[in-house]
Amino acid sequence: MVNTTIAGKETPATKTPVCGASESQFQICNPGCLTCKRLSSVFVFGAASSQVASSSHVANSIDQSPPPRKLHRDMFEIGKRLGEGKFGRVYLAKHRESGYICALKVLTKSEIEFEGAETHVRREIEIHTHLRHPGILGFYGWFHDSRHIYLILEYAAGGELYKVLKRVGYFSERRAAKYITQITMSLLYLHGKNIMHRDMKPENILIGLRGELKLADFGYSVHAPGNRRTTFCGTLDYLPPEMVRHEESYTMAVDQWTLGVLAYEFLVGKPPFDDDVDMTYTRIIERDMKPLPYYISAEAHDFVESVRIPPSRPYLHFAQSYT
Protein backbone atom coordinates (compact mmCIF):
# COMPACT_ATOMS: atom_id res chain seq x y z
CA MET A 1 0.00 0.00 0.00
CA VAL A 2 1.37 3.41 -1.00
CA ASN A 3 0.55 5.76 1.84
CA THR A 4 2.48 8.91 0.94
CA THR A 5 1.13 12.11 2.46
CA ILE A 6 1.47 15.07 0.13
CA ALA A 7 1.32 18.68 1.20
CA GLY A 8 0.91 21.67 -1.06
CA LYS A 9 0.85 25.42 -0.60
CA GLU A 10 -2.59 26.98 -0.77
CA THR A 11 -3.26 29.66 -3.34
CA PRO A 12 -4.81 32.61 -1.50
CA ALA A 13 -7.30 33.68 -4.17
CA THR A 14 -10.25 31.72 -2.79
CA LYS A 15 -9.19 31.56 0.86
CA THR A 16 -12.17 32.53 2.99
CA PRO A 17 -11.70 32.07 6.73
CA VAL A 18 -14.72 30.80 8.65
CA CYS A 19 -13.62 32.55 11.82
CA GLY A 20 -12.11 35.98 12.46
CA ALA A 21 -8.48 35.07 11.80
CA SER A 22 -5.57 37.04 13.19
CA GLU A 23 -2.31 37.52 11.30
CA SER A 24 -0.40 36.20 14.32
CA GLN A 25 1.09 32.74 13.68
CA PHE A 26 -0.68 30.97 16.50
CA GLN A 27 -3.50 33.33 17.48
CA ILE A 28 -6.42 31.89 15.55
CA CYS A 29 -9.41 33.99 16.57
CA ASN A 30 -10.06 37.55 17.62
CA PRO A 31 -10.34 37.97 21.42
CA GLY A 32 -14.07 38.66 21.15
CA CYS A 33 -14.93 35.54 19.14
CA LEU A 34 -18.20 34.21 20.60
CA THR A 35 -17.55 30.69 19.34
CA CYS A 36 -14.16 30.43 21.05
CA LYS A 37 -15.56 31.81 24.31
CA ARG A 38 -18.29 29.18 24.21
CA LEU A 39 -15.83 26.37 23.49
CA SER A 40 -13.53 27.49 26.30
CA SER A 41 -16.45 27.55 28.72
CA VAL A 42 -17.11 23.86 28.06
CA PHE A 43 -14.05 23.03 30.14
CA VAL A 44 -13.63 26.10 32.31
CA PHE A 45 -17.13 25.69 33.76
CA GLY A 46 -17.40 21.91 33.33
CA ALA A 47 -20.36 21.96 30.93
CA ALA A 48 -20.61 19.35 28.19
CA SER A 49 -21.16 20.65 24.66
CA SER A 50 -24.44 18.75 24.42
CA GLN A 51 -25.84 20.97 27.15
CA VAL A 52 -25.63 24.06 24.94
CA ALA A 53 -29.17 24.61 23.69
CA SER A 54 -29.00 27.57 21.32
CA SER A 55 -26.80 30.47 20.25
CA SER A 56 -29.00 33.02 22.02
CA HIS A 57 -28.92 30.96 25.21
CA VAL A 58 -25.13 30.75 24.91
CA ALA A 59 -24.83 34.51 24.44
CA ASN A 60 -26.97 35.21 27.50
CA SER A 61 -25.03 32.68 29.59
CA ILE A 62 -21.71 34.21 28.61
CA ASP A 63 -22.91 37.73 29.37
CA GLN A 64 -23.99 36.67 32.86
CA SER A 65 -20.95 34.52 33.63
CA PRO A 66 -17.52 35.63 34.85
CA PRO A 67 -14.82 35.85 32.16
CA PRO A 68 -13.50 32.35 31.32
CA ARG A 69 -10.14 31.46 32.80
CA LYS A 70 -7.24 30.91 30.47
CA LEU A 71 -6.87 27.25 29.54
CA HIS A 72 -3.52 25.63 30.27
CA ARG A 73 -1.98 22.15 30.39
CA ASP A 74 -2.16 21.74 34.15
CA MET A 75 -5.97 21.76 33.93
CA PHE A 76 -5.75 18.26 32.44
CA GLU A 77 -4.62 14.88 33.65
CA ILE A 78 -2.74 13.31 30.75
CA GLY A 79 -3.20 9.58 30.20
CA LYS A 80 -2.10 7.04 27.62
CA ARG A 81 -1.07 7.95 24.10
CA LEU A 82 -3.85 7.32 21.59
CA GLY A 83 -2.02 8.08 18.37
CA GLU A 84 0.75 9.99 16.65
CA GLY A 85 0.71 12.48 13.79
CA LYS A 86 3.22 14.47 11.78
CA PHE A 87 3.52 17.33 14.25
CA GLY A 88 2.66 15.73 17.58
CA ARG A 89 0.73 13.14 19.52
CA VAL A 90 -2.80 12.56 20.80
CA TYR A 91 -3.40 11.60 24.43
CA LEU A 92 -6.33 10.50 26.51
CA ALA A 93 -6.98 13.28 29.03
CA LYS A 94 -9.32 14.29 31.82
CA HIS A 95 -10.27 17.85 32.68
CA ARG A 96 -9.48 18.02 36.40
CA GLU A 97 -12.30 20.32 37.47
CA SER A 98 -15.19 18.78 35.54
CA GLY A 99 -13.93 15.20 35.20
CA TYR A 100 -14.72 15.39 31.47
CA ILE A 101 -12.84 12.75 29.43
CA CYS A 102 -11.43 14.00 26.14
CA ALA A 103 -8.53 13.60 23.73
CA LEU A 104 -5.73 16.15 23.80
CA LYS A 105 -3.89 16.65 20.52
CA VAL A 106 -0.48 18.14 21.31
CA LEU A 107 1.29 19.83 18.37
CA THR A 108 4.90 20.96 18.55
CA LYS A 109 5.40 24.54 17.36
CA SER A 110 9.02 24.07 16.27
CA GLU A 111 8.04 21.18 13.96
CA ILE A 112 5.15 23.17 12.52
CA GLU A 113 7.42 26.12 11.82
CA PHE A 114 10.15 23.91 10.32
CA GLU A 115 7.64 22.46 7.85
CA GLY A 116 6.04 25.85 7.18
CA ALA A 117 2.67 24.37 8.16
CA GLU A 118 1.28 27.27 10.19
CA THR A 119 -1.49 27.78 7.65
CA HIS A 120 -2.57 24.14 7.88
CA VAL A 121 -2.82 24.26 11.66
CA ARG A 122 -4.64 27.58 11.61
CA ARG A 123 -7.11 26.28 9.05
CA GLU A 124 -7.66 23.04 10.96
CA ILE A 125 -8.71 25.00 14.03
CA GLU A 126 -10.77 27.53 12.09
CA ILE A 127 -12.76 24.86 10.29
CA HIS A 128 -13.09 22.27 13.06
CA THR A 129 -14.33 24.93 15.48
CA HIS A 130 -17.42 25.49 13.35
CA LEU A 131 -18.44 21.86 12.81
CA ARG A 132 -21.22 20.20 14.84
CA HIS A 133 -22.37 16.83 13.48
CA PRO A 134 -22.63 13.28 14.89
CA GLY A 135 -20.30 12.07 12.14
CA ILE A 136 -17.61 14.69 12.83
CA LEU A 137 -15.18 14.37 15.74
CA GLY A 138 -16.14 16.96 18.35
CA PHE A 139 -13.87 19.99 18.85
CA TYR A 140 -14.09 21.62 22.29
CA GLY A 141 -11.39 24.28 22.29
CA TRP A 142 -7.68 25.00 22.01
CA PHE A 143 -4.84 26.76 23.80
CA HIS A 144 -1.06 27.08 23.50
CA ASP A 145 2.12 27.74 25.41
CA SER A 146 5.67 28.58 24.34
CA ARG A 147 6.32 25.15 22.82
CA HIS A 148 3.01 23.47 22.01
CA ILE A 149 -0.50 23.93 20.65
CA TYR A 150 -3.20 21.87 22.37
CA LEU A 151 -6.45 20.87 20.66
CA ILE A 152 -9.22 19.58 22.96
CA LEU A 153 -11.12 16.90 21.03
CA GLU A 154 -13.85 14.35 21.57
CA TYR A 155 -12.53 11.00 22.74
CA ALA A 156 -13.39 8.31 20.19
CA ALA A 157 -13.32 5.14 22.29
CA GLY A 158 -13.18 2.78 19.29
CA GLY A 159 -9.93 4.20 17.93
CA GLU A 160 -8.90 4.40 14.28
CA LEU A 161 -10.95 2.62 11.64
CA TYR A 162 -7.65 1.74 9.97
CA LYS A 163 -6.58 -0.47 12.87
CA VAL A 164 -9.92 -2.27 12.91
CA LEU A 165 -9.77 -2.89 9.16
CA LYS A 166 -6.23 -4.26 9.39
CA ARG A 167 -7.24 -6.54 12.24
CA VAL A 168 -10.25 -8.09 10.49
CA GLY A 169 -8.83 -7.97 6.94
CA TYR A 170 -11.95 -6.60 5.20
CA PHE A 171 -15.55 -5.73 6.00
CA SER A 172 -18.69 -7.55 4.95
CA GLU A 173 -20.83 -5.76 2.38
CA ARG A 174 -23.41 -4.94 5.01
CA ARG A 175 -20.81 -3.39 7.31
CA ALA A 176 -19.10 -1.57 4.44
CA ALA A 177 -22.46 -0.17 3.30
CA LYS A 178 -23.24 1.03 6.82
CA TYR A 179 -19.89 2.80 7.06
CA ILE A 180 -20.14 4.36 3.59
CA THR A 181 -23.61 5.67 4.47
CA GLN A 182 -22.27 7.34 7.62
CA ILE A 183 -19.29 8.88 5.83
CA THR A 184 -21.56 10.14 3.05
CA MET A 185 -23.83 11.86 5.56
CA SER A 186 -20.79 13.57 7.07
CA LEU A 187 -19.59 14.61 3.61
CA LEU A 188 -22.98 16.06 2.70
CA TYR A 189 -22.80 18.12 5.90
CA LEU A 190 -19.29 19.36 5.10
CA HIS A 191 -20.12 20.15 1.49
CA GLY A 192 -23.26 21.95 2.62
CA LYS A 193 -20.90 24.26 4.50
CA ASN A 194 -18.66 24.60 1.42
CA ILE A 195 -15.87 22.58 3.05
CA MET A 196 -13.70 20.05 1.22
CA HIS A 197 -12.01 17.49 3.47
CA ARG A 198 -9.31 16.41 0.97
CA ASP A 199 -7.66 13.77 3.18
CA MET A 200 -10.21 11.09 3.97
CA LYS A 201 -8.57 7.75 4.72
CA PRO A 202 -9.13 5.03 7.34
CA GLU A 203 -6.48 6.60 9.59
CA ASN A 204 -8.53 9.83 9.68
CA ILE A 205 -11.82 8.11 10.49
CA LEU A 206 -12.42 7.29 14.14
CA ILE A 207 -14.96 5.05 15.87
CA GLY A 208 -17.17 6.43 18.63
CA LEU A 209 -18.37 4.77 21.80
CA ARG A 210 -21.40 3.20 20.06
CA GLY A 211 -19.54 2.10 16.94
CA GLU A 212 -20.41 5.19 14.88
CA LEU A 213 -17.83 6.68 12.50
CA LYS A 214 -16.44 10.19 12.95
CA LEU A 215 -14.39 12.12 10.41
CA ALA A 216 -11.28 13.67 11.95
CA ASP A 217 -8.09 15.56 11.04
CA PHE A 218 -9.03 18.70 9.13
CA GLY A 219 -5.47 19.87 8.44
CA TYR A 220 -5.97 19.67 4.66
CA SER A 221 -9.59 20.81 4.70
CA VAL A 222 -10.56 24.11 3.15
CA HIS A 223 -13.56 26.42 3.10
CA ALA A 224 -14.27 26.96 -0.61
CA PRO A 225 -17.52 28.84 -1.33
CA GLY A 226 -16.54 29.03 -5.01
CA ASN A 227 -16.12 25.22 -5.13
CA ARG A 228 -12.73 25.58 -6.83
CA ARG A 229 -9.29 24.86 -5.42
CA THR A 230 -5.84 24.20 -6.88
CA THR A 231 -3.69 22.81 -4.03
CA PHE A 232 -2.04 19.42 -4.49
CA CYS A 233 -2.38 17.74 -1.10
CA GLY A 234 -3.56 14.59 0.64
CA THR A 235 -2.46 10.94 0.68
CA LEU A 236 -1.44 9.32 -2.61
CA ASP A 237 -3.66 6.21 -2.58
CA TYR A 238 -6.75 8.41 -2.16
CA LEU A 239 -5.92 11.31 -4.51
CA PRO A 240 -8.40 11.96 -7.35
CA PRO A 241 -7.33 12.02 -11.02
CA GLU A 242 -7.98 15.75 -11.46
CA MET A 243 -5.54 16.52 -8.62
CA VAL A 244 -2.89 14.09 -9.84
CA ARG A 245 -3.15 15.53 -13.37
CA HIS A 246 -2.53 19.00 -11.90
CA GLU A 247 -5.57 20.44 -13.62
CA GLU A 248 -6.22 24.14 -13.19
CA SER A 249 -8.72 23.51 -10.42
CA TYR A 250 -10.92 20.87 -8.84
CA THR A 251 -14.22 20.76 -6.96
CA MET A 252 -15.76 18.99 -3.98
CA ALA A 253 -16.03 15.93 -6.23
CA VAL A 254 -12.51 15.06 -5.00
CA ASP A 255 -14.08 13.84 -1.75
CA GLN A 256 -16.54 11.75 -3.71
CA TRP A 257 -13.69 10.01 -5.52
CA THR A 258 -12.16 9.17 -2.16
CA LEU A 259 -15.50 7.80 -0.99
CA GLY A 260 -15.35 5.25 -3.82
CA VAL A 261 -11.75 4.36 -2.95
CA LEU A 262 -12.78 3.83 0.67
CA ALA A 263 -15.66 1.60 -0.39
CA TYR A 264 -13.22 -0.54 -2.37
CA GLU A 265 -10.79 -0.72 0.55
CA PHE A 266 -13.55 -1.69 2.98
CA LEU A 267 -14.61 -4.57 0.73
CA VAL A 268 -11.14 -5.82 -0.23
CA GLY A 269 -8.88 -4.75 2.63
CA LYS A 270 -6.54 -2.55 0.61
CA PRO A 271 -6.89 0.40 -1.81
CA PRO A 272 -7.48 -0.20 -5.54
CA PHE A 273 -4.07 1.29 -6.48
CA ASP A 274 -1.78 -0.95 -4.41
CA ASP A 275 1.42 -0.45 -6.43
CA ASP A 276 4.69 1.46 -6.37
CA VAL A 277 4.49 5.26 -6.47
CA ASP A 278 4.94 5.75 -10.24
CA MET A 279 2.43 3.05 -11.14
CA THR A 280 -0.06 4.40 -8.60
CA TYR A 281 0.12 7.85 -10.19
CA THR A 282 -0.39 6.34 -13.66
CA ARG A 283 -3.34 4.18 -12.64
CA ILE A 284 -5.08 7.01 -10.81
CA ILE A 285 -4.78 9.28 -13.87
CA GLU A 286 -6.24 6.51 -16.04
CA ARG A 287 -8.91 5.70 -13.40
CA ASP A 288 -7.63 2.14 -13.62
CA MET A 289 -8.84 0.54 -10.39
CA LYS A 290 -8.02 -3.10 -9.79
CA PRO A 291 -11.15 -5.22 -10.37
CA LEU A 292 -13.23 -6.14 -7.36
CA PRO A 293 -13.36 -9.87 -6.55
CA TYR A 294 -16.04 -11.84 -8.39
CA TYR A 295 -18.01 -12.57 -5.22
CA ILE A 296 -18.75 -8.89 -4.55
CA SER A 297 -22.37 -7.98 -5.36
CA ALA A 298 -23.44 -6.09 -8.46
CA GLU A 299 -24.64 -3.17 -6.29
CA ALA A 300 -21.23 -2.81 -4.67
CA HIS A 301 -19.51 -3.07 -8.06
CA ASP A 302 -21.78 -0.36 -9.41
CA PHE A 303 -21.09 1.98 -6.50
CA VAL A 304 -17.30 1.66 -6.71
CA GLU A 305 -17.28 1.90 -10.51
CA SER A 306 -19.41 5.05 -10.39
CA VAL A 307 -16.45 7.14 -9.17
CA ARG A 308 -14.82 6.75 -12.59
CA ILE A 309 -17.34 9.32 -13.87
CA PRO A 310 -18.36 11.18 -10.72
CA PRO A 311 -21.95 12.47 -10.60
CA SER A 312 -22.75 15.86 -9.09
CA ARG A 313 -23.06 14.45 -5.57
CA PRO A 314 -22.62 11.10 -3.77
CA TYR A 315 -25.47 8.64 -4.10
CA LEU A 316 -26.46 5.87 -1.76
CA HIS A 317 -28.26 3.10 -3.61
CA PHE A 318 -25.62 0.52 -2.62
CA ALA A 319 -25.58 1.70 0.98
CA GLN A 320 -29.36 2.08 1.20
CA SER A 321 -29.90 -1.49 0.02
CA TYR A 322 -28.49 -2.63 3.36
CA THR A 323 -30.15 -0.11 5.68
Beta strands, then each sheet from edge to edge (+ up, - down):
strand 1: 5-6
strand 2: 76-84
strand 3: 88-95
strand 4: 101-108
strand 5: 139-144
strand 6: 148-153
strand 7: 159-160
strand 8: 195-196
strand 9: 205-207
strand 10: 213-215
strand 11: 222-223
strand 12: 234-235
sheet 1: 1+ 12-
sheet 2: 2+ 3- 4+ 6- 5+
sheet 3: 7+ 9- 10+
sheet 4: 8+ 11-
end
